[in-house]
């Protein structure tokens, strides 16, 4: 799964906060334990000093320890032991720290014990707890100190999260605005702009650069559309005059001159077709979002058959096959654009086929696939991208009538409909154009 940069940033932020809290609690726990050990050692040193001072006195508080080698004071046990170096004083203890050269042991994972050497004696004094002095006498959630620490940690966590999340979220929203504006502009909505006043550097510069670029491109596009619309209109007048002059001259022409007048008529028709194609390309690119929403509901099989019947077949054999699930997917599109896509692909197939054209319609779930194949010379794989460029001429085998604008019109119309056209090799031996439609 591909995550966005900001999703990764949010995950990193949350992970960093969790690691910070865990590290804080871990280091805090270690610090608290060392504090407990220091308090325990101070208590032990107090008893050791008292024992040394009162040792041998008749009224000593440690008579029992002297006589039996063991004595209990409140929560502490004192015992005289013979401990060899690098050996443990008990079977269920493990060494935890050495503070001031005094080894401190952990007994049963929650009680402390320490061994203090006694001056002028072969034995040592083992000072240990018989219960955990620091063990709370009530539940943790009833301890005000614990709740204070938890509240402090939670406050730090939330504060860091808010102070870091809010700027990142604001940055995220601004970048989303840039993305939405660029997508709208890419779909042909050339009036799309960004309100850069709400942006801060460096995104403010990026927003202003986008607006400047959009203004410049919109100006060029509008100028190009004006030229594209105006030139065919201006060309029609001299073409009409040429046609009229040709017809008048034909009346007094001898029979040998008829082919020349036929050529003139054909040239006029070619130029008229060229200007019509140029106008079509301009209109497809100039459609607004509101115009694209003026859709019609089409039944795919009936609509495709109608488009096939309207084409000049050039005496080619036609096969049509439809395989649609029930209920069949319906097309809700701008019919003019849909017709431009299919009509130009069909015209291309009929024009370049040797003898046969096959059309296949497949529908499943919310997807339609239209395959248009011919048995002509085909298209080289290294020319697949070039074939959709205006006025493209691939090789001598594909030279025929037309100016190479049909596939350009089909491609541009498909883009406006969010359809996808792909090109491949047909089993018939020629080219196969596939139109993928998400209904």
Secondary structure, 3 states (H helix, E strand, C coil): CCCCHHHHHHHHHHHHHHHHHHHHHHHHHHHHHHHHHHHHHHHHHHHHHHHHHHCCCCCCCCHHHHHHCEEEECCEEEEEECCCCCCCCCCCEEEEEEECCEEEEEECCCEEEEEEECCCCCCEEEEEECCCCCCCCCCHHHCHHHHHHHHHHHHHHHHHHHHHHHHHHHHHHHHHHHHHHHHHHHCCCCCCCCCHHHCCCCHHHHHHHHHHHHHHHHHHHHHHHHHHHHHHHHHHHHHHHHHHHHHHHHHCCCHHHHHHHHHHHHHHHHHHHHHHHHHHHHHHHCCCHHHHCCCEEEEHHHHHHHHHHCCCCCCCEEEEEEEECCCCCEEEECHHHHHHHHHHHHHHHHHHCCCEEEEEEEEECCEEEEEEEECCCCCCHHHCCHHHCCCCCCCHHHCCCCCCCHHHHHHHHHHHHCCEEEEEECCCCCEEEEEEEEC
